């Protein structure tokens, strides 16, 4: 196991449902000697990736906030979300959430979002949360942005281990390429629909999508047409901003 992987295993234990851990509990969960784990935790505390909560337990530390700030200040793709998403949602005829997402490994992560005041509830595409690449307009628009060989490999591997309808998926990707956007309904969140456009920036290693998410009941034919126009226009603006 590499040096970084030893620390990564520890940090990945900290979840919303299990936000604090004692050394003993972590040692049992990771099947490690408490003495070994304590040395690693001490280093993580020293560099503020963990902090003590005063009862021999630990939680994630402020270093993550510091690095998030650095990422927002240094990553032009994330910066494009702050520039283009707020004015985008203001132009929507219905309540929406706009999500800017990109490929991470073989998964998809939201890196920036914005919503109208009238959009109620939450979406599965929360900022910083990894999502599967084969379900929903957001992820499929990222998949469509990939080089053909990599896309076909991901689909083939998924077909070998899941019951995904490859014919239907391929037809959706062709539709996206033809019309410039894809709409899916209820594939990820039961009551929501997503209208997504691909953003391809191979020179920067970015394969991404911009999605407008709305309640299915709000999407009239006129609203769908307007949202499709908005998502394609702003995906193009983000590409231009990045180049």
C-alpha positions as CSV (number, residue, x, y, z in Angstrom):
1,X,0.0,0.0,0.0
2,X,1.4,3.4,-1.0
3,X,2.1,6.1,1.5
4,X,-0.8,8.3,0.4
5,X,-3.3,5.4,0.3
6,X,-2.7,4.7,4.0
7,X,-4.0,8.2,4.8
8,X,-6.7,8.1,2.1
9,X,-8.3,5.0,3.7
10,X,-8.5,6.9,7.0
11,X,-10.1,10.0,5.6
12,X,-12.7,8.1,3.6
13,X,-14.1,6.8,6.8
14,X,-15.5,10.2,7.7
15,X,-19.1,10.4,6.5
16,X,-22.1,12.4,7.4
17,X,-23.4,9.4,9.3
18,X,-20.1,8.7,11.0
19,X,-18.4,12.2,11.2
20,X,-16.4,11.4,14.4
21,X,-14.1,8.4,15.1
22,X,-12.0,7.3,18.0
23,X,-8.7,5.6,17.3
24,X,-10.0,2.3,18.6
25,X,-13.1,2.4,16.4
26,X,-11.0,3.3,13.3
27,X,-8.5,0.6,14.1
28,X,-11.3,-2.0,14.2
29,X,-12.9,-0.6,11.0
30,X,-9.6,-0.6,9.1
31,X,-8.2,-3.8,10.7
32,X,-5.0,-2.0,11.8
33,X,-3.1,-1.9,15.1
34,X,-4.1,1.1,17.2
35,X,-0.5,2.1,17.6
36,X,0.1,2.3,13.8
37,X,-3.2,4.2,13.3
38,X,-2.4,6.7,16.0
39,X,0.8,7.7,14.4
40,X,-1.0,8.4,11.1
41,X,-3.8,10.3,12.8
42,X,-1.2,12.4,14.6
43,X,0.3,13.4,11.3
44,X,-3.1,14.2,9.8
45,X,-3.9,16.4,12.9
46,X,-0.5,18.1,12.6
47,X,-1.4,19.1,9.0
48,X,-5.0,20.0,9.9
49,X,-6.6,17.3,7.8
50,X,-8.1,16.0,11.1
51,X,-8.8,17.7,14.3
52,X,-9.5,16.5,17.9
53,X,-13.0,17.0,19.3
54,X,-11.8,16.7,22.8
55,X,-13.1,13.3,23.8
56,X,-10.4,11.1,22.2
57,X,-12.3,11.3,18.9
58,X,-11.4,13.1,15.6
59,X,-13.3,14.8,12.7
60,X,-12.3,16.2,9.4
61,X,-10.2,19.4,9.8
62,X,-10.0,22.8,8.3
63,X,-7.3,22.0,5.7
64,X,-10.1,20.8,3.4
65,X,-11.7,24.2,3.5
66,X,-8.4,25.9,2.7
67,X,-7.7,23.6,-0.3
68,X,-11.3,24.1,-1.5
69,X,-10.7,27.9,-1.5
70,X,-7.4,27.4,-3.4
71,X,-9.2,25.2,-5.9
72,X,-11.9,27.8,-6.5
73,X,-9.3,30.5,-6.9
74,X,-7.0,28.5,-9.3
75,X,-9.3,26.3,-11.4
76,X,-10.8,28.3,-14.4
77,X,-13.4,25.6,-15.0
78,X,-14.8,26.0,-11.5
79,X,-14.5,29.8,-11.9
80,X,-16.6,29.6,-15.1
81,X,-19.4,28.2,-12.9
82,X,-19.4,31.2,-10.7
83,X,-19.5,33.5,-13.7
84,X,-22.1,31.9,-15.9
85,X,-24.5,29.9,-13.7
86,X,-26.0,32.7,-11.6
87,X,-27.1,34.7,-14.7
88,X,-28.2,31.5,-16.4
89,X,-30.7,30.5,-13.8
90,X,-32.1,34.1,-13.7
91,X,-33.1,33.6,-17.4
92,X,-35.1,30.4,-16.8
93,X,-38.9,30.5,-17.2
94,X,-39.3,27.9,-14.5
95,X,-37.5,27.1,-11.2
96,X,-34.3,25.2,-11.9
97,X,-31.0,24.1,-10.5
98,X,-28.0,24.5,-12.9
99,X,-25.1,22.0,-12.4
100,X,-21.7,22.2,-14.0
101,X,-20.1,18.7,-13.8
102,X,-17.0,17.0,-15.1
103,X,-15.4,13.6,-15.4
104,X,-13.4,12.3,-12.4
105,X,-11.9,8.9,-13.2
106,X,-14.9,7.0,-14.6
107,X,-17.4,8.9,-12.6
108,X,-19.0,12.4,-12.7
109,X,-18.7,15.2,-10.1
110,X,-20.6,18.5,-9.8
111,X,-18.0,21.3,-9.3
112,X,-20.4,24.3,-9.3
113,X,-24.1,24.9,-9.1
114,X,-26.7,27.6,-8.8
115,X,-30.5,27.6,-8.4
116,X,-33.5,29.9,-8.6
117,X,-35.2,30.8,-5.4
118,X,-38.3,28.8,-6.4
119,X,-36.5,25.5,-6.9
120,X,-37.4,23.3,-3.9
121,X,-35.7,20.2,-2.8
122,X,-32.3,18.7,-3.6
123,X,-30.7,16.9,-6.5
124,X,-28.5,13.9,-6.5
125,X,-25.8,16.0,-8.2
126,X,-24.5,17.7,-5.1
127,X,-21.2,19.6,-5.4
128,X,-18.3,17.3,-4.7
129,X,-20.3,14.1,-4.9
130,X,-19.2,11.4,-7.3
131,X,-22.0,10.0,-9.5
132,X,-22.2,7.1,-12.0
133,X,-21.5,8.0,-15.6
134,X,-24.3,6.0,-17.2
135,X,-27.5,7.4,-15.7
136,X,-29.2,10.8,-16.2
137,X,-28.7,13.6,-18.7
138,X,-25.8,15.1,-16.7
139,X,-23.7,12.0,-16.8
140,X,-24.6,11.0,-20.3
141,X,-23.6,14.4,-21.6
142,X,-20.2,13.8,-20.0
143,X,-20.0,10.4,-21.6
144,X,-20.8,11.8,-25.0
145,X,-17.9,14.3,-24.6
146,X,-15.3,11.5,-24.3
147,X,-13.1,10.2,-27.1
148,X,-14.9,7.3,-28.8
149,X,-12.5,4.6,-27.7
150,X,-12.8,5.5,-24.0
151,X,-16.6,5.9,-24.2
152,X,-17.0,2.5,-25.8
153,X,-14.7,0.9,-23.2
154,X,-16.8,2.4,-20.3
155,X,-20.1,1.2,-22.0
156,X,-18.7,-2.3,-22.6
157,X,-17.5,-2.7,-19.0
158,X,-20.9,-1.5,-17.7
159,X,-22.7,-3.9,-20.0
160,X,-20.7,-6.8,-18.6
161,X,-21.7,-6.1,-15.0
162,X,-25.1,-4.4,-15.2
163,X,-28.4,-4.7,-17.1
164,X,-28.0,-1.3,-18.8
165,X,-29.8,-1.1,-22.2
166,X,-26.8,-0.4,-24.5
167,X,-29.0,0.1,-27.6
168,X,-31.1,2.8,-25.8
169,X,-28.0,4.5,-24.3
170,X,-26.3,4.6,-27.7
171,X,-29.4,6.1,-29.3
172,X,-29.5,8.8,-26.6
173,X,-25.8,9.7,-27.2
174,X,-26.5,10.0,-30.9
175,X,-29.5,12.2,-30.2
176,X,-27.4,14.5,-28.0
177,X,-24.8,14.8,-30.7
178,X,-27.4,15.6,-33.4
179,X,-29.5,18.1,-31.5
180,X,-26.9,19.5,-29.1
181,X,-28.7,18.6,-25.9
182,X,-30.3,15.6,-24.1
183,X,-33.3,15.5,-21.8
184,X,-34.0,12.6,-19.4
185,X,-36.8,12.3,-17.0
186,X,-36.7,10.4,-13.6
187,X,-33.5,8.5,-14.4
188,X,-31.7,9.8,-11.2
189,X,-34.2,11.7,-9.2
190,X,-37.8,10.4,-9.6
191,X,-39.6,13.7,-9.8
192,X,-36.9,15.7,-11.7
193,X,-35.8,16.0,-15.3
194,X,-32.4,17.1,-16.6
195,X,-31.6,18.9,-19.8
196,X,-27.8,18.7,-20.5
197,X,-25.2,19.8,-23.1
198,X,-21.7,18.5,-23.4
199,X,-18.6,20.6,-22.8
200,X,-15.4,19.2,-24.4
201,X,-12.1,20.7,-23.6
202,X,-9.5,18.0,-24.5
203,X,-6.6,20.4,-24.4
204,X,-7.3,21.0,-20.7
205,X,-8.2,17.3,-20.0
206,X,-11.8,18.3,-19.3
207,X,-14.9,16.3,-20.4
208,X,-17.9,17.9,-18.8
209,X,-21.5,18.9,-19.0
210,X,-23.9,21.7,-18.1
211,X,-27.3,20.6,-16.9
212,X,-30.6,22.4,-16.0
213,X,-32.6,20.4,-13.5
214,X,-36.3,21.0,-13.0
215,X,-39.4,19.3,-11.6
216,X,-41.0,17.3,-14.4
217,X,-44.4,18.9,-13.7
218,X,-42.9,22.4,-14.4
219,X,-41.5,21.5,-17.9
220,X,-44.1,22.5,-20.5
221,X,-43.1,22.2,-24.2
222,X,-42.4,26.0,-24.2
223,X,-40.2,25.7,-21.1
224,X,-38.3,22.7,-22.5
225,X,-37.5,24.6,-25.7
226,X,-36.3,27.6,-23.7
227,X,-34.2,25.5,-21.3
228,X,-32.6,23.7,-24.3
229,X,-31.6,27.0,-25.8
230,X,-30.2,28.3,-22.5
231,X,-28.1,25.2,-21.8
232,X,-26.6,25.0,-25.3
233,X,-25.8,28.7,-25.3
234,X,-24.2,28.7,-21.9
235,X,-22.2,25.5,-22.6
236,X,-20.8,27.3,-25.6
237,X,-20.0,30.4,-23.5
238,X,-18.1,28.3,-21.0
239,X,-16.1,26.6,-23.8
240,X,-15.2,30.0,-25.1
241,X,-14.2,31.2,-21.7
242,X,-11.9,28.3,-21.2
243,X,-10.2,28.8,-24.6
